Amino acid sequence: MGNKVTTIISEVEKARKGIAVCAVLFLALAFLCFVFSERVLLVLVRLLGKKLVSYSPEEGFIALASLSLYCAFVLTLPVAGYLLWRRLILPRVPAWRRWGGPVIAVATALFACGVLLGYFVLLPAGIGFLVGFETRDVRALISAKKFISFCGTMLIALGLSFEAPLLAFFLAKLGWLRPAFFRNRWRHAILICTILAAVITPTPDVYNMTLMAMPLLGLYFVSFLVVHVVSAGTAPGRAASADPPPPGAPPS
């Protein structure tokens, strides 16, 4: 009992140090990103094709500050992922020690793919749909704070969702995921992806919710393919590594 308590205290202490490192890095990056926040905002405003408005004296500052926080969160993720890998995964699966660098690189690339998909495909389609309801007598005045919240939420959600195949790969390696799980639950996946899209999407319209649900559902089937390949590759290895029967044992 005493050993278990000591182990738990040690794990909490390691987690506290890791969280402290991430918090300090996040604050430093947030300050640095604020210096370049106007340039980043110009990149987002290109999607809109019109100027943003501020409905209060402080909204401009709050909008740039929130944009800095979004950027700092994204830049902190690789470090947080490395600390999570080193202090949580490796102590439990030491055989994966050499995979640290490639895993972080692949995770970063997948996150970037999700953000690029959102920026070049989903956000233009979603914003164009919402702004397309303007008429001669009705002009849309887009709040800077709400626009940044809309873009930041969708881009980060897409980036994180693109980590699903990598997570499925390691769960399959551990034997916790099997292809049968995906085959038997694809109907549930459609419902869950729709609910997630409704929660993640900042606006209540069905169009943007559908835009978000489509890549989520696609990632489900990509994860299924990854698990299928991993399961097919590990099955022969397991059979080969099985212990031979003792001498004189009857054949099975």
C-alpha positions in Angstrom: 0.0 0.0 0.0 2.8 2.4 0.9 4.6 1.7 -2.4 1.4 2.5 -4.3 1.0 5.8 -2.5 4.7 6.7 -3.1 4.2 5.9 -6.8 1.1 8.1 -7.1 2.9 11.0 -5.3 5.8 10.6 -7.7 3.5 10.6 -10.7 1.7 13.7 -9.5 5.0 15.5 -8.9 6.2 14.7 -12.4 2.9 15.9 -13.8 3.0 19.1 -11.8 6.5 19.9 -13.2 5.4 19.2 -16.8 2.3 21.4 -16.4 4.4 24.2 -14.9 6.8 24.0 -17.9 3.9 24.1 -20.4 2.3 27.0 -18.5 5.4 29.1 -18.5 6.1 28.3 -22.2 2.4 29.1 -23.0 2.6 32.6 -21.4 5.9 33.4 -23.0 4.6 32.4 -26.4 1.4 34.3 -25.9 3.4 37.5 -25.3 5.5 36.8 -28.3 2.5 36.1 -30.5 0.8 39.3 -29.4 3.6 41.2 -31.1 2.8 39.5 -34.4 -1.0 39.2 -33.8 -1.9 41.9 -36.4 -0.1 40.1 -39.1 -1.8 36.8 -38.2 -5.1 38.6 -38.2 -4.5 39.8 -41.7 -4.0 36.2 -42.8 -7.4 35.3 -41.4 -9.2 38.4 -42.7 -8.3 37.3 -46.3 -10.8 34.6 -45.9 -13.5 37.1 -45.2 -12.8 39.7 -47.9 -14.0 42.6 -45.8 -13.0 44.6 -42.7 -13.9 43.6 -39.2 -15.7 45.9 -36.8 -15.3 46.5 -33.1 -18.5 47.0 -31.0 -16.7 48.4 -27.9 -13.5 50.3 -27.2 -11.7 47.3 -25.8 -12.8 44.7 -28.3 -9.9 45.3 -30.6 -7.4 44.6 -27.8 -9.4 41.5 -26.6 -9.6 40.2 -30.2 -5.8 40.4 -30.6 -5.2 39.0 -27.2 -7.5 36.0 -27.9 -5.7 35.4 -31.2 -2.4 35.4 -29.4 -3.7 32.8 -26.9 -4.9 30.6 -29.8 -1.5 30.8 -31.5 0.4 30.2 -28.2 -1.8 27.1 -27.5 -0.9 25.7 -31.0 2.8 26.4 -30.5 2.8 24.8 -27.1 1.3 21.5 -28.3 4.5 19.9 -29.6 6.3 20.5 -26.2 3.2 19.2 -24.3 3.1 16.2 -26.5 6.8 15.4 -26.0 6.4 15.7 -22.2 3.4 13.5 -22.3 5.3 10.9 -24.4 8.4 11.0 -22.1 6.8 11.0 -18.7 3.5 9.1 -19.3 4.0 6.7 -22.2 7.7 5.6 -22.0 7.6 4.5 -18.4 4.8 2.1 -19.3 6.1 1.0 -22.7 9.9 1.3 -22.7 10.1 -0.5 -26.1 8.9 2.7 -27.8 11.8 4.8 -26.6 13.2 5.4 -30.1 9.9 6.5 -31.5 9.7 9.8 -29.6 11.1 12.1 -32.3 9.2 10.5 -35.2 5.9 10.5 -33.2 6.1 14.2 -32.4 7.0 15.0 -36.0 4.1 12.9 -37.4 1.7 14.4 -34.8 2.8 17.9 -35.8 2.4 17.1 -39.5 -1.1 15.7 -38.9 -2.1 18.8 -36.9 -0.8 21.0 -39.7 -2.8 19.0 -42.2 -6.0 19.6 -40.3 -5.3 23.3 -39.9 -4.5 23.7 -43.6 -7.7 21.8 -44.6 -9.7 24.1 -42.4 -8.0 27.3 -43.7 -8.1 26.5 -47.4 -11.3 24.5 -47.7 -13.7 24.5 -44.7 -13.4 28.0 -43.5 -13.8 29.7 -46.9 -16.8 27.5 -47.6 -18.4 28.2 -44.2 -17.7 31.9 -44.1 -18.9 32.3 -47.7 -22.1 30.6 -46.9 -22.8 32.8 -43.9 -21.8 36.0 -45.5 -23.7 35.0 -48.7 -27.1 36.0 -47.1 -26.3 39.7 -47.5 -28.7 41.7 -49.6 -28.7 45.2 -50.9 -30.4 46.4 -47.7 -28.7 44.1 -45.3 -24.9 44.2 -44.8 -23.1 41.9 -42.4 -20.8 43.6 -39.9 -18.5 41.0 -38.5 -17.3 41.4 -35.0 -13.5 41.0 -34.7 -13.8 39.0 -31.4 -16.4 36.6 -32.8 -14.6 36.1 -36.1 -11.3 35.1 -34.3 -13.3 32.8 -32.0 -15.0 31.2 -35.0 -11.7 30.6 -37.0 -9.6 29.6 -34.0 -12.1 27.1 -32.7 -12.6 25.4 -36.0 -8.9 25.3 -37.0 -7.7 23.9 -33.6 -10.6 21.4 -33.5 -9.6 20.1 -37.0 -6.0 20.0 -36.1 -6.6 17.9 -32.9 -9.1 15.6 -34.7 -6.4 14.8 -37.3 -4.4 13.1 -34.5 -7.0 10.3 -34.4 -5.2 7.9 -36.9 -2.0 8.3 -34.8 -3.8 7.5 -31.6 -5.5 4.5 -33.3 -2.1 3.2 -34.4 -0.7 3.1 -30.9 -3.9 1.7 -29.4 -3.8 -1.1 -32.1 -0.1 -1.7 -31.2 -1.1 -2.2 -27.6 -3.9 -4.5 -28.6 -6.7 -2.3 -27.3 -8.3 -1.7 -30.7 -9.3 -4.2 -33.3 -10.8 -3.8 -36.8 -14.1 -5.4 -35.5 -14.6 -2.4 -33.3 -14.9 -0.1 -36.3 -16.9 -2.6 -38.4 -19.5 -3.0 -35.7 -19.9 0.6 -34.7 -19.8 2.7 -37.9 -23.5 3.7 -37.4 -22.6 4.9 -33.9 -19.6 6.8 -35.5 -21.9 8.8 -37.8 -24.0 9.9 -34.8 -21.0 10.7 -32.6 -19.3 12.6 -35.4 -22.5 14.6 -36.0 -22.8 15.4 -32.3 -19.1 16.4 -32.0 -19.4 18.6 -35.1 -22.4 20.4 -33.5 -20.5 20.9 -30.3 -17.3 22.1 -32.0 -18.8 24.4 -34.6 -19.1 27.9 -33.2 -22.3 28.7 -35.2 -25.6 26.8 -35.0 -26.2 26.4 -38.8 -26.4 23.0 -40.3 -24.1 23.8 -43.2 -21.0 24.5 -41.1 -21.9 21.5 -38.8 -21.9 19.3 -41.9 -18.6 20.7 -43.1 -17.1 19.8 -39.8 -18.7 16.3 -39.6 -17.4 15.2 -43.0 -13.7 15.2 -42.1 -14.4 13.7 -38.7 -16.2 10.8 -40.3 -13.4 10.5 -42.8 -10.9 10.3 -40.0 -12.9 7.4 -38.5 -12.5 5.3 -41.6 -8.8 6.3 -41.9 -8.3 5.1 -38.3 -10.1 1.9 -39.2 -7.7 1.4 -42.1 -4.7 2.1 -39.8 -5.9 -0.4 -37.2 -6.6 -3.0 -39.9 -3.0 -2.7 -41.3 -1.5 -2.8 -37.8 -3.5 -5.9 -36.8 -2.7 -7.7 -40.1 1.0 -6.9 -39.5 1.2 -8.0 -35.9 -0.7 -11.2 -36.2 2.1 -13.2 -37.9 4.6 -11.8 -35.5 2.6 -13.0 -32.5 2.3 -16.4 -34.0 6.0 -16.6 -34.6 6.9 -15.5 -31.1 4.8 -18.0 -29.4 6.7 -20.4 -27.1 7.2 -23.9 -28.7 5.4 -26.8 -27.0 7.5 -28.8 -24.5 9.1 -32.0 -25.7 6.7 -34.9 -25.6 3.6 -32.7 -25.6 0.7 -34.0 -27.8 0.2 -32.0 -31.0 -2.6 -29.4 -30.8 
